[in-house]
Amino acid sequence: MSTTTMPAKGHPQGLYWLFAAEMWERFCYYGMRALLLLYLVKSLAMGDNMGFAVYGAYTALVYVMPVIGGRIADQILGSRLAVLLGGILMAIGEFIIVGGTEMMLFWGMSVIIVGNGLFKPNISTMVGKLYPDGDNRKDSGFTIFYIGINLGALLATTVCAEVGNIYGAKYGFALAGIGMLLGVIVFQLGSKHYAEVSAPPSPATLYKPKYGPLSPFNAVLVLCAALIPVLYFLLRNTTIAGYVLLAVAVFVVGSLIARGVKDGKVQLDKMFGFIILMLFNVVFWACFEQAGSSLTLFADRNVDRHVFGWEMGAATTQFFNPAYILIFGSIFSIMWVKLKQMDKDFSIPMKFGLGILQLGLGYLVILIAAPLAVEYQVPLWTLALLYMLHTTGELFLSPIGLSMVTKLVPKDMTATAMGAWFLSIAGANYAAGMLAKLTGAEHEEGVAEVLDKAASLATYVDVYSTMGYVTAGIGLFLMLMSPLINKLFHGIR
């Protein structure tokens, strides 16, 4: 008899425990990320450009590690143990950062990356496994789970960010770690509801010696421990991290093309269509992911953040995106269903083009706001409107991309293709760090220099308007090319 509780109506009880666990994990991750760049630039005095490079490498590696974490769960640990170990490692990483030195920050980030790689892909897998094949509640279940993700991000960018702003970053990092511990506790309390769908593939041999004196479980612990110094090295040497990402990308794209060649022209066309949209995905996220980097410094230096006499922290301005997701997410879900019923649904490439166009329009908001600046500070609605357009663009592209992966590739290659998709987001995060440098200020000797407000605002207006024109142009180009690219999909929408 299954221990997964499945009521006659509604959703499995395990969904709500996973919802709560994921909410606290996202609280941990986004709470730390919200404070990271300001901590690098202000507390550790790294300077804008070095801070952007470290931030970009960190967020890129966060998206690479789930590829490894998913395989560890599939082949050795099972989802439950992988999530549990990942959550504990993330909490430990946050508490290491609280030590307050640059070295402890880098060690803490390395531990968090490993933990996130184990946690993030496997809790999502568990949600899917709660439902039998063909269960029409699955999409609705993932929508509920997605609300948990954004609720955690909203709490992180308000509570965590403000605690860090008022009392100091280390208190924000500590709060993020406590949130992760709460997530681990919640996850364990609900374990009976998803025990069977998250068990190790070979539970009888998991703790028995297999690799010399090491059991498979202990081998995973050794691997995690070995990855931490490697990640520390890559975070300290961000250029090398970029080359590693490029090498992995070439290998993955090559494997996709090779499979297409093997399976014939139709599948090869689909693979090329997939790769083309992966490239546009990099463009979108490289510009979108300025949120935690250059846009946060923009908020700190050139945005009037006073609301009814209260000054919002610069990191707290990141709350707009998860708030808009919670507002618009369900509306967009209904809209796609209605358009499909009316046979007026956009093609996948057209949705991507519209998403990138909205992203570009978001950056062009600065051209409206800059003339209204008072003492070189633009009003807060500048970010409110910018993030709204970025979020609607995200809703045109992000969920559509994940769905596309499962439709375009053979079933036995879905995991590899999903890894490739997340790899494109990893590359985008690394590129985001490089793009952010266009707004940075630094002495030749590498000592941090904050531009005066007039020069700073002029730099942001120049860079963001250029970014807006270029990305809007890329979006329009993709919209024009969408009929040709759509032919590569052979009827898949």
Secondary structure, 3 states (H helix, E strand, C coil): CCCCCCCCCCCCHHHHHHHHHHHHHHHHHHHHHHHHHHHHHHHCCCCHHHHHHHHHHHHHHHHHHHHHHHHHHHHHHHHHHHHHHHHHHHHHHHHHHCCCCHHHHHHHHHHHHHHHHHHHHHHHHHHHHCCCCCCCCHHHHHHHHHHHHHHHHHHHHHHHHHHHHHHCHHHHHHHHHHHHHHHHHHHHHCHHHCCHHHCCCCHHHCCCCCECCECHHHHHHHHHHHHHHHHHHHHHCHHHHHHHHHHHHHHHHHHHHHHHHHHCHHHHHHHHHHHHHHHHHHHHHHHHCCCCCHHHHHHHHHEECEECCEECCCHHHHHHHHHHHHHHHHHHHHHHHHHHHCCCCCCHHHHHHHHHHHHHHHHHHHHHHHHHCECCEEECHHHHHHHHHHHHHHHHHHHHHHHHHHHHCCHHHHHHHHHHHHHHHHHHHHHHHHHHHHHCCECCCCCECCCCHHHHHHHHHHHHHHHHHHHHHHHHHHHHHHHHHHHCCCCCC
